[in-house]
Amino acid sequence: FFLSRRTPLHFYTPPKMSTPTTFWRLAGMTYMNYVTRATHSLRSALKEPAKTKAFANSAISYNRSTFDNAVQGAKKEVTKLGQAGK
């Protein structure tokens, strides 16, 4: 069943579930997809200068370091997934 803008809501019947679940699962999304879309929507709705600051904070990086005798070594930025566990 396709739900469009013109379909009145009283014609739409949600699928019946035997166990309760979250709406993002019903939409066929993973949790990470849901969180990514929600945060992007929230950041897009902000006004300047908060919008620019929020998008600047959305960039992430991954660092790794080794431990020898319970002492943390130097941190190195991981640029490729293959480097993550080494």
DSSP file (Angstrom, degrees, kcal/mol; ACC not computed):
  #  RESIDUE AA STRUCTURE BP1 BP2  ACC     N-H-->O    O-->H-N    N-H-->O    O-->H-N    TCO  KAPPA ALPHA  PHI   PSI    X-CA   Y-CA   Z-CA
    1    1 A F              0   0    0      0, 0.0     2,-0.5     0, 0.0    11,-0.0   0.000 360.0 360.0 360.0 128.2    0.0    0.0    0.0
    2    2 A F        -     0   0    0     10,-0.0     2,-0.7     0, 0.0     0, 0.0  -0.844 360.0-156.5-100.3 125.5    1.5    3.4   -1.0
    3    3 A L        +     0   0    0     -2,-0.5     2,-0.2     3,-0.0     6,-0.0  -0.893  21.1 171.6-102.9 115.3    0.8    6.3    1.2
    4    4 A S    >   -     0   0    0     -2,-0.7     3,-0.9     4,-0.1     0, 0.0  -0.576  49.7 -95.1-113.1 179.1    1.1    9.7   -0.6
    5    5 A R  T 3  S+     0   0    0      1,-0.2    -1,-0.0    -2,-0.2    -2,-0.0   0.834 124.3  50.8 -62.4 -31.7    0.3   13.2    0.4
    6    6 A R  T 3  S+     0   0    0      2,-0.1    -1,-0.2     3,-0.0    -3,-0.0   0.573  84.7 100.9 -86.7  -8.8   -3.1   12.9   -1.2
    7    7 A T  S <  S-     0   0    0     -3,-0.9     5,-0.1     1,-0.1     2,-0.0  -0.663  78.2-124.5 -78.6 120.2   -4.1    9.7    0.6
    8    8 A P    >>  -     0   0    0      0, 0.0     3,-1.7     0, 0.0     4,-0.5  -0.388  16.3-126.8 -62.1 141.6   -6.4   10.5    3.5
    9    9 A L  G >4 S+     0   0    0      1,-0.3     3,-0.8     2,-0.2    -2,-0.0   0.764 104.9  67.2 -64.6 -25.5   -5.0    9.1    6.7
   10   10 A H  G 34 S+     0   0    0      1,-0.2    -1,-0.3     3,-0.1    -3,-0.0   0.659  98.1  54.9 -72.1 -11.5   -8.2    7.2    7.5
   11   11 A F  G <4 S+     0   0    0     -3,-1.7     2,-0.5     2,-0.0    -1,-0.2   0.658  90.7  88.6 -88.7 -17.7   -7.6    5.0    4.5
   12   12 A Y    <<  -     0   0    0     -3,-0.8    -9,-0.0    -4,-0.5   -10,-0.0  -0.697  57.2-171.0 -86.1 125.6   -4.1    4.0    5.7
   13   13 A T        -     0   0    0     -2,-0.5     3,-0.1     3,-0.0    -3,-0.1  -0.962  19.9-134.3-115.1 116.3   -4.0    1.0    8.0
   14   14 A P        -     0   0    0      0, 0.0     2,-0.0     0, 0.0     0, 0.0  -0.306  36.4 -89.3 -66.3 153.9   -0.6    0.4    9.6
   15   15 A P        -     0   0    0      0, 0.0     2,-0.4     0, 0.0    11,-0.0  -0.342  42.5-116.3 -64.2 142.3    0.7   -3.2    9.5
   16   16 A K        -     0   0    0     -3,-0.1     2,-0.4     2,-0.0    -3,-0.0  -0.640  31.2-160.8 -82.1 134.4   -0.4   -5.3   12.5
   17   17 A M        -     0   0    0     -2,-0.4     4,-0.0     1,-0.1    -1,-0.0  -0.916  21.3-150.7-118.0 141.2    2.5   -6.5   14.6
   18   18 A S  S    S+     0   0    0     -2,-0.4    -1,-0.1     1,-0.1    -2,-0.0   0.772  89.9  32.4 -79.2 -25.6    2.5   -9.4   17.1
   19   19 A T  S    S-     0   0    0      0, 0.0    -1,-0.1     0, 0.0     2,-0.0  -0.965  94.6-102.2-128.9 148.0    5.1   -7.6   19.2
   20   20 A P        +     0   0    0      0, 0.0     2,-0.3     0, 0.0    -2,-0.0  -0.359  47.1 168.5 -65.8 147.2    5.7   -3.9   19.8
   21   21 A T        -     0   0    0     -4,-0.0     2,-0.2    -2,-0.0    -4,-0.0  -0.905  36.1 -84.6-148.6 175.4    8.6   -2.4   17.9
   22   22 A T    >>  -     0   0    0     -2,-0.3     4,-1.6     1,-0.1     3,-0.5  -0.523  33.4-120.5 -87.9 156.0   10.0    1.0   17.1
   23   23 A F  H 3> S+     0   0    0      1,-0.2     4,-1.6     2,-0.2     6,-0.1   0.817 110.2  59.9 -68.0 -29.9    8.8    3.2   14.2
   24   24 A W  H 34>S+     0   0    0      1,-0.2     5,-2.6     2,-0.2    -1,-0.2   0.838 104.8  50.4 -69.0 -29.4   12.2    3.3   12.5
   25   25 A R  H X45S+     0   0    0     -3,-0.5     3,-1.5     3,-0.2    -1,-0.2   0.893 107.6  53.4 -69.8 -39.1   12.1   -0.5   12.2
   26   26 A L  H 3<5S+     0   0    0     -4,-1.6    -2,-0.2     1,-0.3    -1,-0.2   0.833 105.7  54.4 -62.7 -31.0    8.6   -0.3   10.7
   27   27 A A  T 3<5S-     0   0    0     -4,-1.6    -1,-0.3     2,-0.1    -2,-0.2   0.494 119.6-112.4 -80.7  -3.2   10.0    2.1    8.2
   28   28 A G  T < 5S+     0   0    0     -3,-1.5     2,-0.3     1,-0.3    -3,-0.2   0.753  73.0 133.4  80.3  24.3   12.7   -0.4    7.2
   29   29 A M      < -     0   0    0     -5,-2.6    -1,-0.3    -6,-0.1     2,-0.2  -0.714  54.8-124.4-106.1 156.4   15.5    1.7    8.6
   30   30 A T     >  -     0   0    0     -2,-0.3     4,-2.2    -3,-0.1     5,-0.1  -0.553  32.7-109.6 -86.0 164.4   18.5    0.8   10.7
   31   31 A Y  H  > S+     0   0    0      1,-0.2     4,-2.7     2,-0.2     5,-0.2   0.894 120.2  52.5 -62.4 -39.5   19.0    2.7   14.0
   32   32 A M  H  > S+     0   0    0      2,-0.2     4,-2.5     1,-0.2    -1,-0.2   0.884 108.2  50.9 -65.6 -37.7   22.1    4.4   12.5
   33   33 A N  H  > S+     0   0    0      2,-0.2     4,-2.4     1,-0.2     5,-0.2   0.929 111.7  48.6 -60.9 -45.1   20.1    5.5    9.4
   34   34 A Y  H  X S+     0   0    0     -4,-2.2     4,-2.6     2,-0.2    -2,-0.2   0.933 113.1  45.9 -61.4 -48.2   17.4    6.9   11.7
   35   35 A V  H  X S+     0   0    0     -4,-2.7     4,-2.7     1,-0.2     5,-0.3   0.906 112.5  51.0 -63.8 -42.4   19.8    8.8   13.9
   36   36 A T  H  X S+     0   0    0     -4,-2.5     4,-2.0    -5,-0.2    -1,-0.2   0.925 113.7  43.8 -62.2 -45.1   21.7   10.2   10.9
   37   37 A R  H  X S+     0   0    0     -4,-2.4     4,-2.4     2,-0.2    -2,-0.2   0.894 113.9  51.0 -67.6 -39.3   18.6   11.5    9.2
   38   38 A A  H  X S+     0   0    0     -4,-2.6     4,-2.3    -5,-0.2    -2,-0.2   0.923 112.0  45.5 -65.9 -43.8   17.2   12.9   12.5
   39   39 A T  H  X S+     0   0    0     -4,-2.7     4,-2.6     2,-0.2    -1,-0.2   0.886 112.6  51.0 -68.5 -36.7   20.4   14.8   13.3
   40   40 A H  H  X S+     0   0    0     -4,-2.0     4,-2.3    -5,-0.3    -2,-0.2   0.921 111.3  48.5 -64.7 -41.9   20.7   16.1    9.7
   41   41 A S  H  X S+     0   0    0     -4,-2.4     4,-1.4     2,-0.2    -2,-0.2   0.912 112.7  48.3 -63.1 -42.1   17.0   17.3    9.9
   42   42 A L  H  X S+     0   0    0     -4,-2.3     4,-0.7     1,-0.2     3,-0.3   0.929 112.4  47.5 -64.9 -45.5   17.6   19.0   13.2
   43   43 A R  H >< S+     0   0    0     -4,-2.6     3,-0.7     1,-0.2    -1,-0.2   0.878 110.4  53.0 -63.7 -37.2   20.8   20.7   12.1
   44   44 A S  H 3< S+     0   0    0     -4,-2.3    -1,-0.2     1,-0.2    -2,-0.2   0.795 105.0  55.8 -68.3 -27.5   19.1   21.9    8.9
   45   45 A A  H 3< S+     0   0    0     -4,-1.4    -1,-0.2    -3,-0.3    -2,-0.2   0.637  87.9 100.5 -81.0 -14.0   16.3   23.5   10.9
   46   46 A L  S << S-     0   0    0     -3,-0.7     2,-0.2    -4,-0.7    -3,-0.0  -0.300  70.7-125.5 -71.0 155.3   18.6   25.6   13.0
   47   47 A K    >>  -     0   0    0      1,-0.1     4,-1.5     4,-0.1     3,-0.7  -0.636  47.2 -56.1 -95.1 159.4   19.1   29.3   12.3
   48   48 A E  T 34 S+     0   0    0      1,-0.3    -1,-0.1     2,-0.2     0, 0.0  -0.430 117.0  22.8 -66.9 147.3   22.5   30.9   11.7
   49   49 A P  T 3> S+     0   0    0      0, 0.0     4,-1.9     0, 0.0    -1,-0.3  -0.985 124.9  52.2 -87.7  -3.6   25.0   31.0   13.5
   50   50 A A  H <> S+     0   0    0     -3,-0.7     4,-2.5     1,-0.2    -2,-0.2   0.844 105.9  58.0 -63.0 -32.7   23.9   27.8   15.4
   51   51 A K  H  X S+     0   0    0     -4,-1.5     4,-2.3     2,-0.2    -1,-0.2   0.933 107.3  45.2 -63.7 -47.4   23.4   26.0   12.0
   52   52 A T  H  > S+     0   0    0      1,-0.2     4,-1.8     2,-0.2    -1,-0.2   0.902 114.6  49.0 -63.3 -41.7   27.0   26.5   10.9
   53   53 A K  H  X S+     0   0    0     -4,-1.9     4,-1.7     2,-0.2    -1,-0.2   0.894 110.7  50.3 -65.6 -40.3   28.4   25.5   14.3
   54   54 A A  H  X S+     0   0    0     -4,-2.5     4,-0.6     1,-0.2    -2,-0.2   0.905 111.3  47.5 -66.2 -41.7   26.2   22.4   14.4
   55   55 A F  H  < S+     0   0    0     -4,-2.3     3,-0.5     1,-0.2     4,-0.4   0.837 109.4  54.4 -69.1 -31.5   27.4   21.2   11.0
   56   56 A A  H >< S+     0   0    0     -4,-1.8     3,-0.8     1,-0.2    -1,-0.2   0.865 107.6  50.7 -67.6 -34.8   31.0   21.9   11.9
   57   57 A N  H 3< S+     0   0    0     -4,-1.7    -1,-0.2     1,-0.2    -2,-0.2   0.604  94.5  74.3 -76.7 -11.4   30.6   19.6   15.0
   58   58 A S  T 3< S+     0   0    0     -4,-0.6     2,-0.3    -3,-0.5    -1,-0.2   0.683  72.2  97.0 -78.4 -16.3   29.1   16.8   12.8
   59   59 A A    <   -     0   0    0     -3,-0.8     2,-0.3    -4,-0.4    -3,-0.0  -0.579  59.0-171.3 -73.7 131.3   32.5   15.9   11.3
   60   60 A I        -     0   0    0     -2,-0.3     2,-0.3     2,-0.0    -2,-0.1  -0.848  11.8-169.4-122.7 159.0   34.0   13.0   13.2
   61   61 A S        -     0   0    0     -2,-0.3     2,-0.5     2,-0.0    18,-0.1  -0.939  16.1-133.3-140.5 164.7   37.4   11.3   13.2
   62   62 A Y  E     -A   78   0A   0     16,-0.5    16,-3.4    -2,-0.3     2,-0.3  -0.982  19.1-171.4-126.1 126.1   38.8    8.1   14.7
   63   63 A N  E     -A   77   0A   0     -2,-0.5     2,-0.3    14,-0.3    14,-0.2  -0.828   2.3-164.2-113.3 154.1   42.1    7.9   16.6
   64   64 A R  E     +A   76   0A   0     12,-2.4    12,-2.8    -2,-0.3     2,-0.3  -0.962   8.4 175.4-133.7 154.7   43.9    4.8   17.8
   65   65 A S        -     0   0    0     -2,-0.3     2,-0.3    10,-0.2    10,-0.1  -0.983  22.7-126.5-152.4 157.8   46.7    4.3   20.2
   66   66 A T        -     0   0    0      8,-0.4     7,-3.5    -2,-0.3     2,-0.5  -0.742  15.8-139.6-106.0 156.2   48.5    1.3   21.8
   67   67 A F  E     -B   72   0B   0     -2,-0.3     2,-0.4     5,-0.2     5,-0.2  -0.965  16.1-177.2-117.5 129.8   49.1    0.6   25.4
   68   68 A D  E >  S-B   71   0B   0      3,-2.2     3,-1.1    -2,-0.5    -2,-0.0  -0.988  76.9 -14.5-126.1 120.9   52.3   -0.8   26.8
   69   69 A N  T 3  S-     0   0    0     -2,-0.4    -1,-0.1     1,-0.3     3,-0.1   0.906 128.5 -54.4  53.3  46.0   52.5   -1.6   30.5
   70   70 A A  T 3  S+     0   0    0      1,-0.2     2,-0.5    -3,-0.0    -1,-0.3   0.700 113.2 120.0  63.5  23.0   49.3    0.3   31.2
   71   71 A V  E <   -B   68   0B   0     -3,-1.1    -3,-2.2     0, 0.0     2,-0.3  -0.978  63.5-127.4-119.5 126.2   50.7    3.5   29.5
   72   72 A Q  E     -B   67   0B   0     -2,-0.5    -5,-0.2    -5,-0.2     3,-0.1  -0.527  23.3-145.6 -74.5 132.7   48.9    4.9   26.5
   73   73 A G        -     0   0    0     -7,-3.5    -1,-0.1    -2,-0.3     2,-0.1  -0.097  41.2 -55.7 -82.3-172.7   51.1    5.5   23.5
   74   74 A A        -     0   0    0      1,-0.1    -8,-0.4    -9,-0.1     2,-0.3  -0.354  56.9-115.9 -67.2 144.3   50.8    8.3   21.0
   75   75 A K        -     0   0    0    -10,-0.1     2,-0.4    -3,-0.1   -10,-0.2  -0.630  29.1-167.1 -82.3 139.3   47.4    8.8   19.2
   76   76 A K  E     -A   64   0A   0    -12,-2.8   -12,-2.4    -2,-0.3     2,-0.2  -0.994  22.3-119.7-127.8 133.9   47.3    8.2   15.4
   77   77 A E  E     -A   63   0A   0     -2,-0.4     2,-0.6   -14,-0.2   -14,-0.3  -0.506  21.5-136.8 -74.2 137.1   44.4    9.2   13.2
   78   78 A V  E     +A   62   0A   0    -16,-3.4   -16,-0.5    -2,-0.2     3,-0.1  -0.847  29.0 168.7 -95.5 120.8   42.8    6.4   11.3
   79   79 A T        +     0   0    0     -2,-0.6     2,-0.4     1,-0.2    -1,-0.1   0.621  65.6  42.6-105.7 -18.9   42.1    7.4    7.7
   80   80 A K  S >  S-     0   0    0      1,-0.1     3,-1.7     0, 0.0     4,-0.4  -0.969  78.8-125.7-129.7 146.8   41.2    3.9    6.3
   81   81 A L  G >  S+     0   0    0     -2,-0.4     3,-1.4     1,-0.3     4,-0.4   0.824 107.6  64.1 -59.8 -33.1   39.0    1.2    7.9
   82   82 A G  G 3  S+     0   0    0      1,-0.3    -1,-0.3     2,-0.1     3,-0.2   0.705  98.3  55.8 -65.2 -19.2   41.8   -1.3    7.5
   83   83 A Q  G X  S+     0   0    0     -3,-1.7     3,-1.2     1,-0.2    -1,-0.3   0.609  83.4  89.5 -85.3 -12.1   44.0    0.7    9.9
   84   84 A A  T <  S+     0   0    0     -3,-1.4    -1,-0.2    -4,-0.4    -2,-0.1   0.854  93.2  34.4 -59.9 -42.9   41.4    0.6   12.7
   85   85 A G  T 3         0   0    0     -4,-0.4    -1,-0.3    -3,-0.2    -2,-0.1   0.371 360.0 360.0 -96.7   6.1   42.5   -2.6   14.5
   86   86 A K    <         0   0    0     -3,-1.2    -1,-0.2    -4,-0.1    -2,-0.2   0.434 360.0 360.0-100.8 360.0   46.2   -2.4   13.9
